[in-house]
Amino acid sequence: MTLNPYVPIVGLLILGALFALFSVSIAPIVGPKRYNRAKLEAYECGIEPAPQPIGGGRFPVKFYLTAMLFIVFDIETIFLYPWAVNFEALGLFGFVEMVLFIVTVFIAYTYVWRRGGLNWD
């Protein structure tokens, strides 16, 4: 009798979900309950939290630009892994296509750099 190859994966997922549920449900019961003013405030890397207007404040556009740049370069990395795995099978065509892809991303990177998108001032 052979087991389905997905049984260990499903078992591991179930075990992980049970552990997470157990940890979240037991923590309030066995955890310390010594609340003070410092523990009830928001933590901002050791800096005193700045007062926020009611309804939340507006984030500068710089945060969104940084997030979009991260996504662009993260996607580039995602495309590099399968290419590296099949490099020999793709041959010269795959090499030329990846060089063109990297050059295109590099042009985008230099454009953002020259426009000051990487400065955090």
Secondary structure as GFF3:
##gff-version 3
##sequence-region A 1 121
A	DSSP	alpha_helix	7	30	.	.	.	ID=ss1
A	DSSP	alpha_helix	37	40	.	.	.	ID=ss2
A	DSSP	alpha_helix	61	85	.	.	.	ID=ss3
A	DSSP	alpha_helix	87	114	.	.	.	ID=ss4
###
